[in-house]
Amino acid sequence: MRTKNLLSISVLLALQLFFLGCEKVDDPYPVNIGQSIPYQGTEYIIDTEFEIGNTTQLITFIDNNNWESLTSPNNSNQRFILLEEFTGQKCTFCPDGTREIIRLDTIFKEVLIPVAIHAGTFAEPQDPSSGKYTTDFRVDGGHSEDYLNQFNPGKAFPRGTVSRFDNGSVSGPAAWEGQINLLKSESPIASLTINNHYSPDQNAVRVQIDLEWLTNSTKEYNLQVFLAEDHIIDWQLDNGVAVPNYDHRHVLRKVVNGTWGKSIGQAVQGETISIQYITRVDADWKANDMESIAFIYKNDGYEVMQANAAYIYKP
Amino acid sequence: MSKKWRLWTLLSVLFVTSINMNAQQFDEIMSRGQIKGNFQFESQFYREDTIIGAEEVPERIRSNGFLNLIYSNGGVSAGVRYESYLPPLLGYPEGYQGNGIMYRFASYQKDNLSITVGNFYEQFGTGLVFRTYEERGLGYDNALDGVRLKYKVYDGIQLTALTGKQRIFFDYGEGIVRGFDADINLNETFSDFFEGSKTRILLGGSAVSKYQADRNSQFVLPENVATFGGRASITRGRFNFYAEYAYKMNDPSADNDFIYKPGEALLLQGTYSQKGLGLLFSAKRNDNMSFRSDRTEGEQNLLINYMPALTKQHTYNLLATLYPYATQLNGEVAFQADLIYKFDKGTILGGDRGMDIQVNYSTANNIDTTHLNDEFTFRQGYKSSYFSVGEVYFKDFNVQLTKRFSSKVKGIFTYANLVYNQDIIEGKPGAPTVYADIAIADITYRLDMRNALRGEFQHLSTEQDQGDWATLLVEYTYAPHWFIAIQDQYNYGNSEKEKQTHYYNLSMGYNNKGSRITLSYGRQRAGIFCVGGVCRVVPASSGLYLSVTSSF
């Protein structure tokens, strides 16, 4: 074959390479990090730090990691009660509140879901040079202060709201048992189940929330999700004594879905809602003492109508 | 581009070719030129006919027409086609509206190089990767408008490169098509090696891609989609074997419900022929091979490639238009066997004048797929196995005998057994599969050298769909110019009494030196018209039809 012809072929092939092109798309869905992703009947809401922006990435993330699963109790026949206690490590009488919660816990068991919100001046950490009360238990994002401002416990800690009853009014430990008894006797308006899937490798938890409305209501409801850590050993002022190895219980660590949660609309009997939050568990937190807490509350008046909690990891 | 501008473009091309010569040279050169062309005009006056479901046509008269003009002189040629649809005949794609020139080209050939600009038709292999063509009866025209280069680089080696946009009615598709093809005739290229060899080997390879911008917010769509193909033809003595394979990259489209699965097609064909005997076996499997220059288009619009139909193209009315097979681009496994044999004179079956027999069997099934349930992830859609087939789409077993009984009498006798999946082929969910037997006798009696009578007796028997049909046609020909025919199709087996309808038709025509005028009056039943597995639905109509064709 003559050189000229070989050259011609080469030129034409080069032209062809110029003409042609093809693209292989491995991921059909646009990446839209931070947006919720619907998949198989569940709405996935994922922390942006995971950089999961579409279904393919979501499924890859789930499939490529090992997940330990734990489930909350069944509350389809029982209204569970959320007790949000405002506390602080420099609050001298707050351990009295904690002791009352421990006592109530033995009575109400799974029905009572306590969470300790460190907020206000009692929760402000001291300078590291002081050697005590240096840990900041206030939750990132300023949510603790938001709740403090909204429910206004004043400075008479310990105080707490029992399922944000009576427009979120706060009361002292002596009132809690009565309020719990009052509220728990009411029929639940929904069943709320938590299935936690925890990945030790990723320090990530997938909080799967399945809700079924058991009644109809024209009220608007929100879903709120917290992470709390139990048994944090640290300094605490307890009735005038600085205790270095105090057992802090049910400390709010993370507000997963914003200060006031996610709107889930009105209650329609029989309808179900399935939402999964994928969020990071801080490496400094003890995963085996972490629990996720989910509750629904009325937009109008804040009353928590159903709640549940589940540990995220039991190795 | 306005129509006037297009005409001026053509004239300019002709002008440029002659600009560097004097008048005498110009006259001399032009005298060597040749103009060819053909013309067709069809028009129908429609009348409402509630019995057959022919609706009132507001325009009353609809017409299609075109004129092809091709000028060639030496290595230069140029042509235009003027088309008119005012408005198109019923059953034609309604996108054809108005008049205009959508086909014009100029080409130039010198030595081994051929260049075409404007509109052109081209085909790589059998078309699995690329085929643009025109089928006027279907209103199908996917011509490219662009540039094509063909270059014979060496004995037996021809390369083709092209780019352009495809025609869609009186517009162009959004996508840009780019293609390349190489044909190698090994016997010519390596003539020394193959000298004296009885084996002839042709090889070919193609690559075609399309570009269409991604404006979809739901999916990430590939803007460039490529298809690759390879083919080989080996002939030795009376045997020929042909194989062609095509692979298409991910091409989410309206056809495949926007899945990202690659497509592929395989065509195998073997033939044997000797005097009085012809055998053909062919097999085809195509999976997700719809390839269009606009991913949102459907029907027959903007198809870049072509899936050959492995079914017999029937001509008799009941066989051809009631249950013809339409190739399924999304997936199909098809087989065909064809035997043609001539019984010689003097044999038991051949008698005094011999007899031809043609036996044909074809099947088409869905590919066997397993759903992947990955709609929200990778959208591969399904996986499929090469070695199993899915539901039956179509089967056709037919036998045709052609026998001349005397110098005056000739008969063609056809029997066919069809299985026809209406649900898939016609897109009628839940419609039962049709099992039909068809028998046809076509007898011609030549009275003398000029006068002949022909009769067609057709019967279709089925328990599904519209039930039994019978057709009778009598045609008188006065050679070489005139014919007159009367036909009645009778749906006497329709389970609904009021639909047991006669579709009568009277037609006459005149032929003379390449021109033909046909006039007919009657009813046309609703049906499907297919050519090569590509089909269009024809609605019921009634009225007067005129056709004029001419070529020069």
Interface residues (C-beta under 8 A of the other chain):
Chain A: M1 R2 N5 S8 I9 L12 L13 L15 Q16 F19 L20 G21 C22 E23 K24 V25 D26 D27 P28 Y29 P30 P38 Y39 Q40 T55 T56 I59
Chain B: L149 Y151 V153 Y154 I157 L159 A161 T163 R178 G179 F180 A207 V208 S209 Y211 S217 Q218 F219 V220 L221 P222 E223 N224 V225 A226 M249 N250 P252 F258 Y260 F376 T377 F378 R379
